């Protein structure tokens, strides 16, 4: 998929653990892990809003569009 989730990078920049983010946002650590690995097909804007609030960032800091190269 051409949308890449860079949540792990932002967590490292903010020196925050996934466990702490999950607790603040109100979702499970497993869901944070799935987000970090890019294995989710969608995310609620409410969740994205909370993540951005806690990490003090913009949605564009967490999501990057990388088009797939066709052979």
C-alpha positions in Angstrom: 0.0 0.0 0.0 1.4 3.4 -0.8 0.5 4.9 2.6 3.3 4.3 5.1 2.7 4.8 8.9 5.7 6.4 10.6 4.3 6.2 14.1 7.4 4.4 15.4 9.6 7.3 14.3 7.4 9.8 16.0 7.4 7.7 19.2 11.2 7.6 19.1 11.4 11.4 18.6 9.1 12.0 21.5 10.8 9.4 23.6 7.5 7.7 24.3 6.8 4.0 24.5 3.9 2.3 22.7 2.5 1.2 26.0 2.2 4.8 27.2 0.7 6.1 24.0 -1.9 3.3 24.1 -2.9 4.2 27.6 -3.2 7.9 26.8 -5.2 7.3 23.6 -7.4 4.6 25.1 -6.6 1.8 22.7 -4.8 -1.5 23.2 -1.0 -1.9 22.8 -1.8 -4.5 20.1 -3.6 -1.9 18.1 -0.7 0.5 18.4 1.6 -2.3 17.2 -0.7 -3.0 14.2 -0.6 0.7 13.4 3.2 0.8 13.6 3.6 -2.2 11.4 1.2 -0.8 8.8 -1.1 -3.8 9.0 -4.3 -1.8 9.4 -6.6 -0.8 6.5 -8.0 2.3 8.3 -8.0 4.4 11.4 -10.7 6.5 13.0 -10.1 10.2 12.8 -10.9 10.3 16.5 -7.9 8.0 17.1 -5.7 9.9 14.8 -6.7 13.1 16.6 -5.8 11.7 20.0 -2.5 10.4 18.8 -1.6 13.8 17.3 -2.6 15.5 20.5 -0.5 13.3 22.7 2.5 13.3 20.4 2.1 17.0 19.6 2.3 16.4 15.8 0.4 16.7 12.6 -1.2 13.8 10.7 1.4 14.3 8.0 4.1 13.5 10.6 2.5 10.0 11.0 1.4 9.2 7.4 3.6 9.3 4.3 2.4 8.6 0.7 5.0 6.5 -1.2 3.6 5.6 -4.6 4.3 2.1 -5.8 6.7 1.8 -8.8 5.3 -0.2 -11.7 7.8 -2.4 -13.4 
